[in-house]
Amino acid sequence: MQLALAQAQLAAQRSEVPVGAVIVCDDELVAAAYNQPVASHDPSAHAEINALRQAAQVKNNYRLPGCTLYVTIEPCTMCVGALIHARVDVLVFGAREPRAGAVVSQQQLLKQDFWNHKLEFHEGILADECAALMQTFFRQKRGP
């Protein structure tokens, strides 16, 4: 999660919402990414999507079995769907995203029984640090 936090800090330095993600497959780091929708003019360029794209290129496969995605903030609906389609085995996230989090905060998509792939998840890893980065970013953006 420390590596994901470092990616999130890169996003913040570039005036992107500070979310970072890394993917580990078979104990090997295969992708590290951060949010880039503003710079790339791409609404799908979330940290998770960028990391999935990198990992798929490294693995030469759009499916990523045996992989774990670490992300600083609870994923949104789009990112949960992409994780399922990529067949990622485990999702680990830091802080919850109370308004748009699709794992535990709102839709709880991974608890649905209609998916053809089940994804294990763990939350709260370095949650305080992940949340603080977001809070600091938005406080600076919006003011006191």
C-alpha positions in Angstrom: 0.0 0.0 0.0 3.0 2.3 0.5 3.7 2.1 -3.2 0.1 3.0 -4.0 0.3 6.0 -1.6 3.4 7.1 -3.5 1.5 6.9 -6.7 -1.4 8.9 -5.2 1.1 11.6 -4.2 2.3 11.8 -7.8 -1.3 12.4 -8.8 -1.7 15.2 -6.2 1.5 16.9 -7.5 -0.1 16.9 -11.0 -3.4 18.3 -9.7 -5.2 15.0 -10.2 -7.4 13.5 -7.4 -4.8 11.6 -5.4 -5.6 8.0 -5.9 -2.8 5.5 -6.6 -2.9 1.8 -7.4 -0.4 -1.0 -7.9 -0.8 -4.6 -9.1 1.2 -7.5 -7.7 1.1 -10.9 -9.5 2.9 -13.8 -8.0 4.8 -11.6 -5.6 6.0 -9.4 -8.5 5.1 -5.7 -9.0 3.7 -5.5 -12.5 2.0 -2.1 -12.5 2.0 1.2 -10.7 -0.4 4.0 -11.7 -2.3 7.0 -10.5 -5.4 9.0 -11.5 -4.9 10.9 -14.8 -8.4 11.8 -16.2 -7.6 15.5 -16.3 -4.2 15.3 -18.0 -5.2 12.5 -20.4 -8.7 14.0 -21.2 -10.0 10.5 -20.4 -12.8 10.0 -17.9 -11.8 6.3 -17.5 -8.2 7.1 -16.5 -8.7 6.2 -12.9 -5.7 4.8 -11.1 -7.2 1.3 -11.1 -7.9 1.3 -14.8 -4.4 2.6 -15.6 -2.9 -0.1 -13.5 -5.0 -2.8 -15.1 -3.9 -1.6 -18.5 -0.3 -1.7 -17.6 -0.5 -5.1 -16.0 -2.4 -6.5 -19.0 0.4 -5.3 -21.2 3.1 -6.8 -19.0 1.3 -10.1 -18.7 0.2 -10.0 -22.4 -3.3 -11.0 -21.3 -6.4 -9.0 -20.5 -7.1 -11.5 -17.7 -5.1 -11.2 -14.5 -5.6 -14.3 -12.4 -3.3 -14.6 -9.4 -3.1 -10.8 -9.1 -3.8 -8.4 -6.3 -4.7 -4.7 -6.8 -3.8 -2.3 -4.0 -5.5 1.1 -4.2 -5.6 4.0 -1.8 -9.4 4.6 -2.0 -12.4 2.3 -2.4 -13.1 1.8 -6.1 -16.0 3.2 -8.0 -18.5 1.3 -10.0 -16.5 1.5 -13.2 -13.3 0.2 -11.5 -15.1 -2.6 -9.7 -16.5 -3.8 -13.1 -13.0 -3.7 -14.6 -11.5 -5.7 -11.8 -14.1 -8.4 -12.3 -13.7 -8.5 -16.0 -9.9 -8.7 -15.6 -10.3 -11.6 -13.2 -8.2 -10.0 -10.5 -8.2 -12.3 -7.4 -7.8 -9.8 -4.6 -8.6 -6.1 -4.1 -7.0 -4.3 -1.2 -8.0 -0.7 -0.5 -7.1 1.9 2.0 -9.9 4.4 2.9 -13.6 4.1 2.1 -15.1 6.5 -0.4 -18.5 7.3 1.3 -20.2 8.9 -1.7 -19.1 6.7 -4.6 -17.4 3.7 -3.2 -18.9 0.6 -4.8 -17.4 -2.1 -2.6 -18.7 -1.4 0.9 -19.9 2.2 1.1 -22.7 2.3 -1.4 -23.6 -0.4 -3.9 -21.6 -3.3 -2.4 -21.1 -4.7 -5.9 -18.8 -7.5 -4.8 -21.5 -9.0 -2.7 -23.8 -9.5 -5.6 -24.3 -13.1 -6.7 -24.8 -12.5 -10.5 -21.1 -12.0 -11.3 -19.2 -14.8 -13.1 -16.1 -14.0 -11.1 -15.7 -13.6 -7.3 -13.2 -11.1 -6.1 -11.9 -11.2 -2.5 -11.4 -7.8 -0.9 -9.7 -6.3 2.2 -10.1 -2.8 3.4 -8.6 -0.3 5.9 -4.9 -0.8 5.0 -3.2 2.5 5.8 -6.7 4.0 5.8 -5.8 7.1 7.8 -2.9 8.0 5.5 -5.0 7.4 2.4 -7.9 9.5 3.7 -5.5 12.3 4.9 -4.0 12.6 1.5 -7.5 13.1 -0.1 -8.6 15.5 2.6 -5.5 17.6 2.3 -5.9 17.7 -1.5 -9.5 18.8 -1.4 -8.9 21.3 1.4 -6.1 23.0 -0.7 -8.3 22.9 -3.8 -11.4 24.3 -2.2 -10.0 26.3 0.7 -11.0 26.2 4.4 
